[in-house]
Amino acid sequence: MVTPLLPAHMRDVSVTRRGKRLLGPVDLTLGKTGFTILLGPNGAGKTTLLKALHGLERLSTGAVTWAVPDDLARMRQAYVFQSPVMLRRSVRANLGYPLAILGQPKAQVNKAVEAWAARIGLTPALDRPATGLSGGEKQKLALARALIRTPEMLLLDEPCANLDGRSVKDIEALLQSAHQSGTRIVMATHDLGQARRLATEILFLFKGRIHEAGPAPDAFDAPQTPEFKSFLNGDILI
Ligand SMILES: Nc1ncnc2c1ncn2[C@@H]1O[C@H](COP(=O)(O)OP(=O)(O)OP(=O)(O)O)[C@@H](O)[C@H]1O
């Protein structure tokens, strides 16, 4: 039997750069299932926390541990950046890339690519350069490219920033479906409506620290900290 990736633990994690603490100290356990939404004002440390979890940030103190060794843990996660990074190749090559580097046979890669292209409405664009897609199309492609190898954990940094309603709806549907299929999701967003629609669990960050953590309906209905209350009221936190 394959050892599950989760739970993951952040213990006393902090990130300091040029004398400024960007994150922490943070203690956090991510359970085996759930859709965690990271909320917080600009500069609260959401991106830093996501990167620290994925091993992209040098930690100043503490450690992130998974139920499997770090190198295996990394391979079983996918990270979607706020601005999607496209290979200067076709949509087909972008979508198939994660499977191709795993050495999967071409026919199998093509089958998966075509199924995912159909799901995200990009079948007609398969042989066009990915760099020419619209913002919404690029973000859907980035998400499909992350999901094509069914990661156990998906980390997303504001994947819907600057997208129109149609694209947001499509991306949320893909995320809901991945969550229902068992992918553990941690996602930063500025959009409270989106957080209410998607979250099973909320983490509210302010000045690099977690101020609120808990099940989503409770956190929204009865916020425990003055900072999260103010944030939900739309106040400007400084
Ligand atoms: N490499 C770095 N060196 C110095 N400061 C940094 C570095 N990276 C990020 N910061 C600062 O760290 C703080 C936290 O940034 P982070 O991007 O994690 O916040 P965020 O909550 O994701 O913000 P936003 O919602 O604006 O994306 C910010 O004040 C940012 O300017």
The ligand as a MOL file (V3000), in Angstrom:
LIG
                    3D

  0  0  0     0  0            999 V3000
M  V30 BEGIN CTAB
M  V30 COUNTS 31 33 0 0 0
M  V30 BEGIN ATOM
M  V30 1 N 12.0080 37.9660 -1.2620 0
M  V30 2 C 11.4520 38.8790 -0.4710 0
M  V30 3 N 12.2310 39.7890 0.1760 0
M  V30 4 C 11.6750 40.7180 0.9660 0
M  V30 5 N 10.3450 40.8360 1.1960 0
M  V30 6 C 9.5400 39.9830 0.5710 0
M  V30 7 C 10.0310 38.9590 -0.2920 0
M  V30 8 N 8.9620 38.2510 -0.7510 0
M  V30 9 C 7.8590 38.8000 -0.1920 0
M  V30 10 N 8.1850 39.8350 0.5850 0
M  V30 11 C 7.2770 40.6360 1.4340 0
M  V30 12 O 6.7060 39.6830 2.3500 0
M  V30 13 C 5.4070 40.0660 2.7420 0
M  V30 14 C 4.4700 38.8890 2.5150 0
M  V30 15 O 4.3290 38.6830 1.1250 0
M  V30 16 P 3.3470 37.6160 0.4830 0
M  V30 17 O 3.5110 37.7370 -1.0120 0
M  V30 18 O 3.5860 36.3090 1.1040 0
M  V30 19 O 1.9290 38.1640 0.9440 0
M  V30 20 P 0.4900 37.8550 0.3450 0
M  V30 21 O -0.4080 37.7050 1.5250 0
M  V30 22 O 0.5620 36.7400 -0.6180 0
M  V30 23 O 0.1540 39.2060 -0.3860 0
M  V30 24 P -0.7430 39.5240 -1.7000 0
M  V30 25 O -2.1480 39.2820 -1.2750 0
M  V30 26 O -0.4540 40.9600 -1.9540 0
M  V30 27 O -0.2690 38.6120 -2.8080 0
M  V30 28 C 5.0820 41.3020 1.9130 0
M  V30 29 O 5.3020 42.4170 2.7420 0
M  V30 30 C 6.0890 41.2500 0.7770 0
M  V30 31 O 6.3930 42.5400 0.3090 0
M  V30 END ATOM
M  V30 BEGIN BOND
M  V30 1 1 1 2
M  V30 2 1 2 3
M  V30 3 2 2 7
M  V30 4 2 3 4
M  V30 5 1 4 5
M  V30 6 2 5 6
M  V30 7 1 6 7
M  V30 8 1 6 10
M  V30 9 1 7 8
M  V30 10 2 8 9
M  V30 11 1 9 10
M  V30 12 1 10 11
M  V30 13 1 11 12
M  V30 14 1 11 30
M  V30 15 1 12 13
M  V30 16 1 13 14
M  V30 17 1 13 28
M  V30 18 1 14 15
M  V30 19 1 15 16
M  V30 20 2 16 17
M  V30 21 1 16 18
M  V30 22 1 16 19
M  V30 23 1 19 20
M  V30 24 2 20 21
M  V30 25 1 20 22
M  V30 26 1 20 23
M  V30 27 1 23 24
M  V30 28 2 24 25
M  V30 29 1 24 26
M  V30 30 1 24 27
M  V30 31 1 28 29
M  V30 32 1 28 30
M  V30 33 1 30 31
M  V30 END BOND
M  V30 END CTAB
M  END
